[in-house]
Amino acid sequence: MGLMATVARSGDADAGAIILKINHFRDGCEVYTPVTAPDGSPAWMRALPDGASSEADADRYISRQIQYDSDIWVVEVEDPKGQFTLDERVIDA
């Protein structure tokens, strides 16, 4: 797809969870955290309600999570055209 992705924050190499931030720029950001679905398969959960939120809201959420767990990795994908999709299913909170 030719999208730019960057590790916005490095966490613990062995135990760090991942937060995925999809930046749609003027259309806001989506934030996902990895979860295990009820059937045991890997999935992603929307961390913010109602789909895309402002970048400030996304960054505040990520900052709060880092306060709880300093091992977290943050990967940001720049997706101004809304092309990015996740391979695993998405669960709404």
C-alpha positions in Angstrom: 0.0 0.0 0.0 3.0 2.3 0.3 2.0 3.5 3.8 4.5 4.9 6.2 4.7 3.2 9.6 7.0 4.0 12.4 7.8 2.8 15.9 6.7 5.9 17.8 7.8 4.4 21.1 10.0 1.4 21.9 9.0 -0.8 24.8 10.4 -3.9 26.4 11.8 -6.3 23.8 10.6 -9.4 25.7 7.4 -8.4 27.4 6.1 -5.2 25.8 2.5 -5.1 24.5 1.8 -3.2 21.3 -0.6 -0.3 20.7 -1.4 0.5 17.1 -2.2 4.0 16.2 -3.7 4.6 12.7 -3.4 8.3 11.8 -5.9 9.4 9.2 -4.7 13.0 9.7 -7.7 15.4 9.2 -10.1 12.4 9.7 -8.6 11.6 13.1 -6.9 8.5 14.6 -7.9 5.0 15.5 -6.1 3.2 18.3 -6.1 -0.6 18.7 -4.8 -2.9 21.3 -4.2 -6.7 20.9 -6.6 -9.0 22.6 -7.6 -12.6 22.6 -11.1 -13.2 21.2 -13.6 -15.4 23.1 -12.7 -18.3 20.8 -9.0 -18.0 21.6 -8.0 -16.4 18.3 -5.9 -13.2 18.1 -7.9 -10.0 17.6 -7.6 -6.3 18.0 -9.9 -4.1 20.2 -10.7 -0.5 19.4 -9.3 1.4 22.3 -11.4 4.6 21.6 -15.1 4.6 21.1 -16.8 5.6 17.8 -14.0 4.8 15.4 -11.7 7.8 14.7 -11.0 10.3 17.4 -8.8 13.4 17.4 -5.1 12.8 17.5 -5.0 14.6 20.9 -7.5 12.1 22.3 -5.5 9.2 20.8 -2.2 10.5 22.3 -3.9 11.0 25.7 -5.1 7.4 25.7 -1.7 6.2 24.8 0.0 8.3 27.5 -2.4 6.9 30.1 -1.6 3.3 29.0 2.2 4.0 29.2 1.7 5.2 32.8 0.2 1.8 33.7 2.7 -0.2 31.7 6.1 1.4 30.7 6.9 -1.7 28.5 4.4 -0.7 25.8 5.4 -0.3 22.2 3.6 2.2 20.0 3.4 1.7 16.2 1.9 4.5 14.2 0.7 4.0 10.6 0.1 7.2 8.5 -3.0 6.4 6.5 -4.5 9.6 5.1 -6.7 7.8 2.5 -8.1 5.1 4.9 -6.5 2.2 3.1 -5.1 0.3 6.0 -6.9 -2.8 7.3 -6.0 -5.3 10.0 -5.7 -9.0 9.2 -7.2 -10.1 12.4 -10.8 -9.3 13.4 -11.6 -6.2 15.3 -13.6 -6.3 18.5 -15.5 -3.2 19.8 -15.1 -2.4 23.5 
